[in-house]
Amino acid sequence: MSSPNDELKLQEIKAKADQIWSGNRYLVVNRIVMDVQAQKQNIITRLESVTDESLIMTVKNLLDYALGKEEEDEMLEQSLQRGIQQSREGKVTPHEEVMSEIRAKYKL
């Protein structure tokens, strides 16, 4: 069972940790970026020694997929932003009108 004094110390520790975190947020983010760069370099170095063609093709396919996914995500984001802007400008067609046109076109 904790005493009121223990609770006070715990609150002080948490407050100090929060203060340190906010003061060093840039350093933490910068450290993560540096760690990612180091990991990338490590992967490149290890890949240079690989002679197994199927492993190389697997890594290539994984990168192709991941980079294509990033491009698709970017294109989706741009499309969504265009749609939001068109909506703000009033360049929209009500749902009922669109559905009516589809029913007429496809005889539904």
C-alpha distances in whole Angstrom, upper triangle without the diagonal:
4,7,10,12,10,10,14,14,14,16,19,18,19,22,23,23,25,28,28,29,31,33,34,34,38,37,35,38,40,38,38,42,43,41,43,46,45,45,48,50,48,49,53,53,52,55,58,58,58,61,60,62,60,56,58,59,56,54,57,56,53,53,56,54,51,53,55,52,51,55,55,51,53,56,54,52,56,57,54,54,58,58,55,58,61,59,58,62,63,64,63,64,63,61,64,67,66,65,69,70,69,70,73,74,72,74,71
4,7,8,6,7,10,11,10,13,15,15,16,19,20,20,22,24,25,26,28,30,31,32,35,35,33,35,38,36,36,40,41,39,41,44,44,43,47,48,47,48,52,52,51,54,57,57,57,60,60,61,59,56,57,59,55,53,56,56,52,53,55,53,50,52,54,51,50,54,54,50,52,55,53,51,54,56,53,53,57,56,54,56,59,57,56,60,61,63,61,63,62,61,63,66,65,65,68,70,68,70,73,73,72,74,71
4,5,5,6,9,10,11,13,14,15,17,19,20,21,23,24,26,27,29,30,32,33,36,36,34,37,39,38,38,42,43,41,43,46,46,46,49,51,50,51,54,55,54,56,59,59,60,63,63,64,62,59,60,62,58,56,59,59,55,55,58,56,53,55,57,54,52,56,56,52,54,57,55,53,56,57,54,54,58,58,55,57,60,58,57,61,62,64,63,65,63,62,65,68,67,67,70,72,70,72,75,75,74,76,73
4,5,5,6,9,10,11,12,14,15,16,18,20,21,23,24,26,27,29,30,31,35,35,33,36,38,37,38,41,42,41,43,46,46,46,49,51,50,51,54,55,55,57,60,60,60,64,63,65,63,60,61,62,59,57,59,59,55,55,58,56,53,54,56,53,52,55,55,51,53,56,54,51,54,56,53,53,56,56,53,55,58,56,55,59,60,62,61,63,62,61,64,66,66,66,69,70,69,71,74,74,74,75,72
4,5,5,6,9,10,11,12,14,15,17,18,20,21,23,24,26,27,28,30,33,33,32,35,37,36,36,40,41,40,42,45,44,45,48,49,48,50,53,54,53,56,58,59,59,63,63,64,63,59,60,62,58,56,59,59,55,55,58,56,52,54,56,53,52,55,55,52,53,56,54,52,55,57,54,53,57,57,54,56,59,58,56,60,61,63,62,65,63,63,65,68,67,67,71,72,71,72,76,76,75,77,74
4,5,5,6,9,10,10,12,14,15,16,18,20,21,22,24,26,27,28,32,31,29,32,35,33,34,37,38,37,39,42,41,41,45,46,45,47,50,50,50,52,55,56,56,60,59,61,59,56,57,58,55,53,55,55,52,52,54,53,49,51,53,50,49,52,53,49,50,54,52,49,53,54,52,51,55,55,52,55,58,56,55,59,60,62,61,63,62,61,64,66,65,65,69,70,69,70,74,74,73,75,72
4,5,5,6,9,10,11,12,14,15,16,18,20,21,23,24,26,26,30,30,28,31,34,32,33,36,37,36,38,41,41,41,44,46,45,46,49,50,50,52,55,55,56,59,59,60,58,55,56,57,54,52,54,54,50,50,53,51,48,49,51,48,47,50,50,47,48,51,49,47,50,52,49,48,52,52,49,51,54,53,52,55,56,58,57,59,58,57,60,63,62,62,65,67,66,67,70,71,70,72,69
4,5,5,6,9,10,11,12,14,15,16,18,20,21,23,24,25,29,29,28,30,33,32,33,36,37,36,38,41,41,41,44,46,45,47,50,51,51,53,55,56,57,60,60,61,60,56,57,58,55,53,55,55,51,51,54,52,49,50,52,49,47,51,51,47,48,51,50,47,50,52,49,49,52,52,49,51,54,53,51,55,56,58,58,60,59,58,61,64,63,63,66,68,67,68,72,72,71,73,70
4,5,5,6,9,10,10,12,14,15,16,18,20,21,22,24,27,27,25,29,31,30,30,34,34,34,36,39,38,39,42,43,43,44,47,48,48,50,53,53,54,58,57,59,58,54,55,56,53,51,53,53,50,49,52,51,47,49,51,48,46,50,50,47,47,51,49,47,50,52,49,49,52,53,50,52,55,53,52,56,57,59,59,61,60,59,62,65,64,64,67,69,67,69,72,72,72,74,71
4,5,5,6,9,10,10,12,14,15,16,18,20,21,22,26,25,23,26,29,28,28,31,32,31,34,36,36,36,39,41,40,42,45,45,45,48,50,51,51,55,55,56,55,51,52,53,50,48,50,50,46,46,49,47,44,45,48,45,43,47,47,43,44,48,46,44,47,49,46,46,50,50,47,49,52,51,50,53,55,56,56,58,57,56,59,61,60,61,64,65,64,66,69,69,68,70,67
4,5,5,6,9,10,10,12,14,15,17,18,20,21,24,24,23,26,28,27,28,31,32,32,34,36,37,37,40,41,41,43,45,46,46,48,51,52,52,56,56,57,55,52,52,54,51,48,50,50,47,46,49,47,44,45,47,44,42,46,46,42,43,46,45,42,45,47,44,44,47,47,45,47,50,48,47,51,52,54,53,56,55,54,57,59,58,59,62,63,62,64,67,67,67,69,66
4,5,5,6,9,10,10,12,14,15,16,18,20,23,23,22,25,27,26,27,30,31,31,33,36,36,36,39,41,41,42,45,46,46,48,51,52,52,56,56,57,56,52,53,54,51,49,51,51,47,47,49,48,44,46,48,45,43,46,47,43,44,47,46,43,46,48,45,45,48,49,46,48,51,50,48,52,53,55,55,57,57,56,59,61,60,61,64,65,64,66,69,69,69,71,68
4,5,5,6,9,10,10,12,14,15,16,18,21,20,19,22,25,23,24,28,28,28,30,33,33,33,36,38,37,39,42,42,43,45,47,48,49,52,52,54,53,49,49,51,48,45,48,48,44,44,47,45,42,43,46,43,41,44,45,41,42,45,44,42,44,47,44,44,48,48,45,47,50,49,48,51,53,55,54,57,56,56,59,61,60,60,64,65,63,65,69,68,68,70,67
4,5,5,6,9,10,10,12,14,15,16,20,19,18,21,23,22,23,26,27,27,29,31,32,32,35,36,36,38,40,41,42,43,46,47,48,51,51,52,51,47,48,49,46,44,46,46,42,41,44,43,39,40,43,40,38,41,42,38,39,42,41,38,41,43,41,40,44,44,42,44,47,46,44,48,50,51,51,53,52,52,55,57,56,57,60,61,60,62,65,65,64,66,64
4,5,5,6,9,10,11,12,14,15,19,19,18,21,23,23,24,27,28,28,30,32,33,33,36,37,38,39,42,43,43,45,47,49,49,53,53,54,53,49,49,51,48,45,47,47,44,43,45,44,40,41,44,41,39,42,42,39,39,42,41,38,41,43,41,40,44,44,41,43,46,45,43,47,49,50,50,53,52,52,55,57,56,57,60,61,60,62,65,65,65,67,64
4,5,5,6,9,10,10,12,14,17,17,16,19,21,21,22,25,26,26,28,30,31,31,34,36,36,38,40,41,41,43,46,47,48,52,52,53,52,48,48,50,47,44,46,47,43,42,45,44,40,41,44,41,39,42,43,39,40,43,42,39,42,44,42,41,45,45,43,44,48,47,45,49,51,52,52,55,54,54,57,59,58,59,62,63,62,64,67,67,67,69,66
4,5,5,6,9,10,10,12,15,15,13,16,19,18,19,22,23,23,25,27,27,28,31,32,32,34,37,37,38,40,42,44,44,48,48,49,48,45,45,46,43,41,43,43,39,39,41,40,37,38,40,38,35,39,40,36,37,40,39,36,39,42,39,39,42,43,41,42,46,45,44,47,49,50,50,53,52,52,55,57,56,56,60,61,59,62,65,64,64,66,64
4,5,5,6,8,10,10,14,14,13,16,18,18,19,22,23,23,25,27,28,29,31,33,33,35,37,38,39,41,43,44,45,49,49,50,48,45,45,46,43,41,42,43,39,38,41,39,36,36,39,36,34,37,38,34,34,38,37,34,36,39,36,36,39,40,37,39,42,41,40,43,45,47,47,49,49,49,52,54,53,54,57,58,57,59,62,61,61,64,61
4,5,5,6,9,10,13,14,13,16,18,18,20,22,23,24,26,28,28,30,32,33,34,36,38,39,40,42,44,45,46,50,50,51,50,47,46,48,45,42,44,44,41,40,42,41,37,38,40,38,35,38,39,36,36,39,38,35,38,40,38,37,41,41,39,40,44,43,41,44,47,48,48,51,51,51,54,56,55,56,59,60,59,61,64,63,63,66,64
4,6,5,6,8,11,11,11,14,15,15,17,19,20,21,23,25,25,27,29,30,31,33,35,36,37,39,41,42,43,47,47,48,48,44,44,45,43,40,42,42,39,37,40,39,36,36,39,37,34,37,38,35,35,39,38,35,38,40,38,37,41,42,40,41,44,44,42,46,48,49,49,52,52,52,55,57,56,57,60,60,59,62,65,64,64,66,64
4,5,5,6,9,9,8,11,13,13,14,17,18,18,20,23,23,24,26,28,29,30,33,34,35,36,38,40,41,45,45,46,45,41,41,42,40,37,38,39,36,34,37,36,32,33,35,33,31,34,35,31,31,35,34,32,34,37,35,34,38,39,36,38,41,41,39,42,45,46,46,49,49,48,52,53,52,53,57,57,56,58,61,60,60,63,60
4,5,5,8,10,10,11,14,15,16,18,19,20,22,24,25,26,28,30,31,32,34,35,36,38,40,42,43,46,47,47,46,43,42,44,41,38,40,40,37,35,38,37,33,33,36,33,31,33,34,31,31,34,34,30,33,35,33,32,36,37,34,35,39,38,37,40,42,44,44,47,47,47,51,52,51,52,55,56,55,57,60,59,59,62,60
4,6,8,9,10,12,13,14,16,18,19,20,22,23,25,26,28,29,30,32,34,35,36,38,40,42,43,47,47,48,47,44,43,45,42,39,41,41,38,36,39,38,34,34,37,35,32,35,36,33,32,36,36,33,35,38,36,34,38,39,37,38,41,41,39,42,45,46,47,50,50,50,54,55,53,55,58,58,58,60,63,62,62,65,63
4,5,5,6,9,10,10,12,14,15,16,19,20,21,22,24,26,27,29,30,31,33,34,36,38,39,43,44,44,44,40,40,41,39,36,37,38,35,33,36,35,32,32,35,33,30,33,34,31,31,34,34,31,34,37,35,34,37,39,37,38,41,41,40,43,45,46,46,49,50,50,53,55,53,54,58,58,57,60,62,61,61,64,62
4,5,5,6,8,10,11,12,14,15,17,19,20,21,23,24,26,27,29,30,32,33,35,37,38,42,42,43,42,38,38,39,37,34,35,36,32,30,33,32,29,29,31,29,27,29,31,28,27,31,31,28,30,33,31,30,34,35,33,34,38,37,36,39,42,42,43,46,46,46,50,51,49,51,54,54,53,56,58,57,57,60,58
4,5,5,6,8,10,11,12,14,15,16,18,20,21,22,24,26,27,28,30,31,33,35,36,40,41,41,41,37,36,38,36,32,33,34,31,29,32,31,28,27,30,29,26,28,30,27,26,30,30,27,29,32,31,29,33,35,33,33,37,37,36,39,41,42,43,46,47,47,50,51,49,51,54,54,53,56,58,57,58,60,59
4,6,5,6,9,10,10,12,14,15,16,18,20,21,22,24,26,27,28,30,31,33,35,38,39,40,40,36,35,37,35,32,33,34,31,29,32,32,28,28,31,30,27,29,32,29,28,32,32,30,32,35,34,32,36,38,36,37,40,41,40,42,45,45,46,49,50,49,53,54,52,54,57,57,56,59,61,60,60,63,61
4,5,5,6,9,10,10,12,14,15,16,18,20,21,23,24,26,27,28,30,32,33,37,37,38,38,34,33,35,33,30,31,32,29,27,30,30,26,26,29,28,25,28,30,27,27,31,31,28,30,33,32,31,35,36,35,36,39,39,39,41,44,44,45,47,48,48,51,52,50,52,55,55,54,56,59,58,58,61,59
4,5,5,6,9,10,11,12,14,15,17,19,20,21,23,24,26,27,29,31,32,36,36,36,36,32,32,33,31,28,29,30,26,25,27,27,23,23,26,24,22,24,26,23,23,27,27,25,27,30,29,28,31,33,31,33,36,36,36,38,41,41,41,44,45,45,48,49,47,49,52,52,51,53,56,55,55,57,56
4,5,5,6,9,10,11,12,14,15,17,18,20,21,23,24,26,27,30,31,34,35,36,35,32,31,32,31,27,28,30,27,25,27,27,24,23,27,26,23,25,28,25,24,28,29,26,28,31,31,30,33,35,34,34,38,38,38,40,43,43,43,46,47,47,51,52,50,51,55,54,53,56,58,57,57,60,58
4,5,5,6,9,10,10,12,14,15,16,18,20,21,22,24,26,28,29,33,33,34,34,31,30,32,30,26,28,29,26,24,27,28,24,24,27,26,24,27,29,26,26,30,31,28,31,34,33,32,36,37,36,37,41,41,40,43,46,46,46,49,50,49,53,54,51,53,56,56,54,57,60,58,58,61,59
4,5,5,6,9,10,10,12,14,15,16,18,20,21,22,24,26,27,31,31,32,31,28,27,29,27,23,25,26,23,21,24,24,20,21,24,23,20,23,26,23,23,27,27,26,28,31,30,30,33,35,34,35,38,39,38,41,43,43,43,46,47,46,50,51,48,49,53,53,51,54,56,55,55,58,56
4,5,5,6,9,10,11,12,14,15,17,18,20,21,23,25,26,30,30,31,30,27,26,27,26,22,23,25,22,20,22,23,19,19,22,21,19,21,24,22,21,25,26,24,26,29,29,28,31,33,32,33,37,37,37,39,42,42,42,45,46,45,49,50,47,49,52,52,50,53,55,54,54,57,55
4,5,5,6,9,10,11,12,14,15,16,18,20,21,23,25,28,30,30,30,27,26,28,26,23,24,26,23,21,24,25,21,21,25,24,21,24,27,25,25,28,29,28,29,33,32,32,35,37,36,37,40,41,41,43,46,45,46,48,49,49,53,53,51,52,56,55,53,56,59,57,57,60,59
4,5,5,6,9,10,10,12,14,15,16,18,20,22,23,27,27,28,28,25,24,26,24,21,23,24,21,20,23,23,20,20,24,23,21,24,27,25,25,29,29,28,30,33,33,33,36,37,37,38,41,42,42,44,47,46,46,49,50,49,53,53,51,52,56,55,53,56,59,57,56,59,58
4,5,5,6,9,10,11,12,14,15,16,18,21,21,25,25,26,26,22,21,23,21,18,19,21,18,16,19,20,16,17,20,20,17,20,23,21,22,25,26,25,27,30,30,30,33,35,34,35,38,39,39,42,44,43,43,46,47,46,50,50,48,49,52,52,50,53,55,53,53,56,55
4,5,5,6,9,10,11,12,14,15,17,19,20,24,25,26,26,22,21,23,22,18,19,21,19,16,20,21,17,17,21,21,19,21,24,23,23,26,27,26,28,31,31,31,34,36,36,37,39,41,41,43,45,44,45,47,49,48,52,52,49,51,54,53,51,55,57,55,54,58,56
4,5,5,6,9,10,11,12,14,15,17,19,23,24,25,25,22,21,23,22,18,20,22,20,18,21,22,20,20,23,23,22,24,27,26,26,29,31,30,31,34,35,35,37,39,39,40,43,44,44,46,49,48,48,51,52,51,55,55,52,54,57,56,54,57,60,58,57,61,59
4,5,5,6,9,10,11,12,14,16,17,21,21,22,22,19,18,20,19,15,17,19,17,15,19,20,17,18,21,21,20,23,25,24,25,28,29,28,30,33,33,34,36,38,38,39,42,43,43,46,48,47,47,49,50,49,53,53,51,51,55,54,52,55,57,55,55,58,56
4,5,5,6,9,10,10,12,15,16,19,20,20,21,17,16,18,17,13,15,17,15,13,16,17,15,15,19,19,17,20,23,22,22,26,27,27,28,31,32,32,34,36,37,38,40,42,42,44,46,45,45,47,49,48,51,52,49,50,54,52,50,53,56,53,53,56,55
4,5,5,6,9,10,11,13,15,18,20,21,21,18,16,19,19,15,16,19,17,15,19,20,18,18,22,22,21,23,26,26,26,29,30,30,31,34,35,35,37,40,40,41,43,45,45,47,49,48,48,51,52,51,55,55,52,53,57,56,54,57,59,57,56,60,58
4,5,5,6,9,10,11,13,17,18,20,20,17,16,19,18,14,17,19,17,16,20,21,19,19,23,23,22,25,28,27,28,31,32,32,34,36,37,37,40,42,42,43,46,47,47,49,51,50,50,53,54,53,56,57,54,55,58,57,55,58,60,58,57,61,59
4,5,5,6,9,10,11,14,15,16,17,13,12,15,14,11,13,15,14,12,16,18,16,17,20,21,20,22,25,25,26,28,30,30,32,34,35,36,38,40,40,42,44,45,46,48,50,48,48,50,51,50,54,54,51,52,55,54,52,55,57,55,54,57,56
4,5,5,6,9,10,13,15,16,17,14,12,15,15,11,12,16,14,13,16,18,17,17,20,21,20,22,25,25,26,28,30,30,32,34,35,36,38,40,41,42,44,46,46,48,50,49,49,51,52,51,55,55,52,53,56,55,53,56,58,55,54,58,57
4,6,5,7,9,13,15,17,18,15,13,17,17,14,15,19,18,16,19,22,20,20,24,25,24,26,29,29,29,32,34,34,35,38,39,40,42,44,44,45,48,49,50,52,54,52,52,54,56,55,58,59,55,56,60,59,56,59,61,59,58,62,61
4,5,6,7,11,12,14,15,12,11,15,15,12,14,17,16,16,19,21,20,20,24,25,24,27,29,29,30,33,34,35,36,39,39,40,42,44,45,46,48,50,51,53,54,53,53,55,56,55,58,58,55,56,59,58,56,59,61,58,57,61,60
4,5,5,9,10,11,12,9,8,11,12,9,11,14,14,13,16,18,17,18,21,22,22,24,27,27,28,30,32,33,34,36,38,39,41,42,43,45,47,48,49,51,53,51,51,52,54,52,56,56,53,54,57,56,53,56,58,55,54,58,57
4,6,8,11,12,14,12,10,13,14,12,13,17,17,16,18,21,20,20,23,25,25,26,29,30,30,33,35,35,36,39,40,41,43,45,46,47,49,50,51,53,55,53,53,55,56,55,59,59,55,56,60,58,56,59,61,58,57,61,60
4,6,9,12,14,11,10,14,15,13,15,18,18,18,21,23,23,23,26,28,28,29,32,33,33,36,37,38,39,42,43,44,46,48,49,50,52,53,54,56,58,56,56,58,59,58,61,61,58,59,62,60,58,61,63,60,59,63,62
4,6,8,10,8,7,11,12,11,13,16,16,16,18,21,21,22,24,26,26,28,30,31,32,34,36,37,38,40,41,43,44,46,47,49,50,52,53,55,56,55,54,56,57,56,59,59,56,56,60,58,55,58,60,57,56,60,59
4,6,9,8,8,11,13,12,14,16,17,18,20,22,23,24,26,27,28,30,32,33,34,36,37,39,40,42,43,45,46,48,49,51,52,54,55,57,58,56,56,57,59,57,60,60,57,57,60,59,56,59,61,58,57,60,59
4,6,5,6,9,10,11,12,14,16,17,18,20,21,23,24,26,27,29,30,32,33,35,36,38,39,41,42,44,45,47,48,50,51,52,54,56,57,55,54,55,57,55,58,58,55,55,58,57,54,56,58,55,54,57,56
4,5,5,6,9,10,10,12,14,15,16,18,20,21,22,24,26,27,28,30,31,32,34,36,37,38,40,42,43,44,46,48,49,50,52,54,55,52,52,53,54,53,56,56,52,52,56,54,51,54,56,53,51,55,54
4,5,5,6,9,10,10,12,14,15,16,18,20,21,22,24,25,26,28,30,31,32,34,36,37,38,40,42,43,44,46,47,49,51,52,53,51,50,51,52,50,53,53,50,50,53,52,49,51,53,50,49,52,51
4,5,5,6,9,10,10,12,14,15,16,18,20,21,23,24,25,27,29,30,31,33,35,36,37,39,41,42,43,45,46,48,49,51,52,50,49,50,52,50,53,53,50,50,53,52,49,51,54,51,49,53,52
4,5,5,6,9,10,11,12,14,15,16,18,20,21,22,24,26,27,28,30,31,33,34,36,37,39,40,42,43,45,46,48,49,51,49,48,49,51,49,52,53,49,49,53,51,48,51,53,50,49,53,52
4,5,5,6,8,10,10,12,14,15,16,18,20,21,22,24,25,26,28,30,31,32,34,36,37,38,40,42,43,44,46,47,49,46,46,47,48,46,49,50,46,46,50,48,45,48,50,47,46,49,48
4,5,5,6,9,10,11,12,14,15,16,18,20,21,22,24,26,27,28,30,31,33,35,36,37,39,40,42,43,45,46,47,45,45,46,47,45,48,48,45,45,48,47,44,47,49,46,45,48,47
4,5,5,6,9,10,10,12,14,15,16,18,20,21,23,24,25,27,29,30,31,33,35,36,37,39,40,42,43,45,46,44,44,45,46,45,48,48,45,45,49,47,45,47,50,47,46,49,48
4,5,5,6,9,10,10,12,14,15,16,18,20,21,22,24,26,27,28,30,31,33,34,36,37,39,40,42,43,45,43,42,44,45,43,47,47,43,44,47,46,43,46,48,45,44,48,47
4,5,5,6,9,10,10,12,14,15,16,18,20,21,22,24,26,26,28,30,31,32,34,36,37,38,40,42,43,41,40,41,42,41,44,44,40,41,44,43,40,43,45,42,41,44,43
4,5,5,6,9,10,10,12,14,15,16,18,20,21,22,24,26,27,29,30,31,33,35,36,37,39,41,42,40,39,40,42,40,43,43,40,40,44,43,40,43,45,42,41,45,43
4,5,5,6,8,10,10,12,14,15,16,18,20,21,23,24,25,27,29,30,31,33,34,36,37,39,40,39,38,40,41,40,43,43,40,41,44,43,40,43,45,43,42,45,44
4,6,5,6,8,10,11,12,14,15,16,18,20,21,22,24,26,27,28,30,32,33,34,36,37,39,37,36,38,39,38,41,41,37,38,42,40,38,41,42,40,39,43,42
4,6,5,6,9,10,10,12,14,15,16,18,20,21,22,24,26,27,28,30,31,32,34,36,37,35,34,35,37,35,38,39,35,36,39,38,35,38,40,38,37,40,39
4,5,5,6,9,10,10,12,14,15,16,19,20,21,23,24,26,27,29,30,31,33,35,36,34,34,35,37,35,38,39,36,36,40,39,36,39,41,39,38,42,40
4,5,5,6,9,10,11,12,14,15,17,18,20,21,23,24,26,27,29,30,32,33,35,33,33,34,36,35,38,39,35,36,40,38,36,39,41,39,38,42,41
4,5,5,6,9,10,10,12,14,15,16,18,20,21,22,24,26,27,28,30,32,33,31,30,32,33,32,36,36,32,33,37,35,33,36,38,35,35,38,38
4,5,5,6,9,10,10,12,14,15,16,18,20,21,22,24,25,27,28,30,31,29,29,30,32,30,34,34,31,32,35,34,32,35,37,34,34,37,36
4,5,5,6,9,10,11,12,14,15,17,18,20,21,23,24,26,27,29,30,29,28,30,32,31,34,35,32,33,36,35,33,36,38,36,36,39,38
4,5,5,6,9,10,11,12,14,15,17,18,20,21,23,24,26,27,29,27,27,29,30,30,33,33,30,31,35,33,31,35,37,34,34,38,37
4,5,5,6,9,10,10,12,14,15,16,18,20,21,22,24,26,27,25,24,26,28,26,30,30,27,28,31,30,28,31,33,31,31,34,33
4,5,5,6,9,10,10,12,14,15,16,18,20,21,23,24,26,24,24,25,27,26,29,30,27,28,32,30,29,32,34,32,32,35,34
4,5,5,6,9,10,11,12,14,15,17,18,20,21,23,24,23,23,25,27,27,30,30,27,29,32,31,30,33,35,33,33,37,36
4,5,5,6,9,10,11,12,14,15,16,18,20,21,23,21,21,23,25,24,28,27,24,26,30,28,27,30,32,30,30,33,33
4,5,5,6,9,10,10,12,14,15,16,18,20,21,19,19,21,22,21,25,25,22,24,27,26,25,28,30,28,28,31,30
4,5,5,6,9,10,11,12,14,15,17,18,20,19,19,21,23,22,26,26,24,26,29,28,27,30,32,30,31,34,33
4,5,5,6,9,10,11,12,14,15,17,18,17,17,20,22,22,26,26,23,26,28,27,26,30,31,30,31,34,33
4,5,5,6,9,10,11,12,14,15,16,15,14,17,19,19,23,22,19,22,25,23,23,26,28,26,27,30,29
4,5,5,6,9,10,10,12,14,15,14,14,16,18,17,21,21,19,21,24,23,23,26,28,27,28,30,29
4,5,5,6,9,10,11,12,14,13,14,17,19,19,23,23,21,24,27,26,25,29,30,29,30,33,32
4,5,5,6,9,10,11,12,11,12,15,17,18,22,21,19,22,25,23,23,27,28,27,28,31,31
4,5,5,6,9,10,10,9,9,12,14,15,18,18,16,19,21,20,20,24,25,24,26,28,27
4,5,5,6,9,10,10,10,13,15,16,19,19,18,21,23,23,23,26,28,27,29,31,30
4,5,5,6,9,9,10,14,16,18,21,20,19,22,25,24,25,28,29,28,30,33,32
4,5,5,6,5,7,10,13,15,18,17,16,20,21,20,21,25,26,25,27,29,29
4,5,5,6,6,9,11,13,16,16,15,18,20,20,21,24,25,25,27,29,28
4,5,8,9,13,14,16,19,19,19,22,24,23,25,27,29,28,30,32,32
4,6,8,12,14,17,20,18,18,22,23,23,24,27,28,28,30,32,32
4,6,9,11,14,16,15,15,19,20,20,21,24,25,25,27,29,28
4,7,10,13,15,14,13,17,18,17,19,22,22,22,25,27,26
4,7,9,12,10,10,14,15,15,16,19,20,20,22,24,23
4,6,8,7,7,10,11,11,13,15,16,16,19,20,20
4,6,5,7,9,10,11,13,15,16,17,19,20,19
4,5,5,6,9,10,11,12,14,15,16,18,16
4,5,5,6,9,10,10,12,14,15,16,14
4,5,5,6,9,10,11,12,14,15,14
4,5,5,6,9,10,11,12,14,13
4,5,5,6,9,10,10,11,10
4,5,5,6,9,10,10,9
4,6,5,6,9,10,10
4,5,5,6,8,8
4,6,5,5,5
4,6,5,7
4,6,8
4,6
4
